[in-house]
């Protein structure tokens, strides 16, 4: 009886240890979802060169219906030597050599069904990937700038940006910095 209890305790501890389990169905879903997220990055955001996945993992699976599930994924991408207009598969392209090649961390939520994969949200940045993948907006970093682009209103944003007019250069700015007092008094050094 003691051996059965010891065996049960050992199996329970191994089940809770976080050792990954191999699931071939999840692997094929993850590959399809990752391909959909990478296609979204390359079609919308790649400026001149395609991106390729460096690492990836499924962080969570959320059942949404009978044959539908959302995959929350974290992955890294790096710029390749393939030009965007070439139409090559980015996973077959070599990474661009050099120290200043853009490398990003991304997180995405992809809705998977038996026949399709739809990117619900995608966040990419030069730092570590954010945990707020529930958002419906997309953050993509190019250099020091970040762009917030909602996935559902992409066409409306382009037409709104085209219709905005540039303000007159002679007009005063809407905000002004209040002048700071000069002198060598203590409060001036504390500001």
Secondary structure, DSSP 8 states (H G I E B T S, - for coil): -HHHHHHHHHHHHHHTTT-----HHHHHHHHHHHHHHHHHHHHHT-SSEEEEEEEEEEEEEEE-SSS-EEEEEEEEEEEEEEEGGG---GGGS-B--STT--EEEEEEEEEE-SS-EEEEEEEEESSS--S-TT-SEEEEEETTEEEEEESTTHHHHHHHHHH-----TTS--S--------SS-HHHHH-
